[in-house]
């Protein structure tokens, strides 16, 4: 029986087309758009599967080829991290992916990194040897006197339920490089991050937001409107830059720093962009997305993309806008503004 | 286009569509794109259906041929 079953499965598998641009819907029961709260925008289960599949393609080679954008942002985030004049025993890399940011850590800045990622295959894509001098996880480190080695610990878990994996008031620093744009309840996750931090703990994050992929968004919208007479979500709703500092403040962080950065990447056409996004595990995961997009609409979108946004040399640009945020958990040791009216110097005399 | 046929062909259908829509039928695609861009602030269904029909005819013709 197992043999015939396997045969059936295989013949079934061969009938499935080798790829889909639109992700297969795989909503678990809790992501029913009619029964969930206001914050349910993304299908987290679908996102986990997309990431697993992206890393499984060609033994991870496809996924490594499209590391360019995450590696670039990780380096820019590392610059901000190095500006913080403090060294840490343990940092939590929230939504680490295969460890784009953790890979860059140096042992004089952080002795150990804990990577927390929802997709198991993504989390374990890189062997421990890829990380700064580490040979094989925690056991081996003690043999090597552990001085110039960044230890790596990996936890597979959903960053939306951070406090299920991490204890309250346990972290010196929480770092998140390009994962928060798939989080449903961003205010809630920021509160959980603050809760997981020790007093005076650091949160440093980078997330896609603002105008990210607006060219793709508008091209698909125009194509759908003209071809089919309607709209459906193909590119995620993005967090506005201006909202981030409000959200950080609301979550109880102090001494906020928020800045934005833009990376423009050129592609030969819309098709390469979409293929790369898929290999990054960044396919559409909005709840209520269409399971399939017609070839007509795709061809139309490709033509519109090129005419509306295309570069002079025939390539097309894709914008990635990144929001960097720094916040600290309040502590008594932090500098605070003086009491109102306590100034001794009359500004009239100074100016 | 049967599924088994698609699996055994070297280039996947979507890759062929990508190629033909950007290379083989680039001229028709450009005409269609210009039609949309001319009034993209007020798009209605089938606004450029004549241009798209030519684009699609070209696509259909080139998708038929085996590379």
Interface residues (C-beta under 8 A of the other chain):
Chain A: X14 X15 X16 X17 X18 X19 X21 X222 X223 X225 X226 X227 X228 X229 X268 X269 X271 X272 X295 X296 X298 X299 X300 X302 X303 X304 X306 X307 X308
Chain B: X3 X4 X6 X7 X12 X13 X14 X15 X17 X18 X21 X22 X29 X30 X32 X33 X34 X36 X37 X40 X43 X44 X45 X46 X47 X48 X52 X55 X56 X59
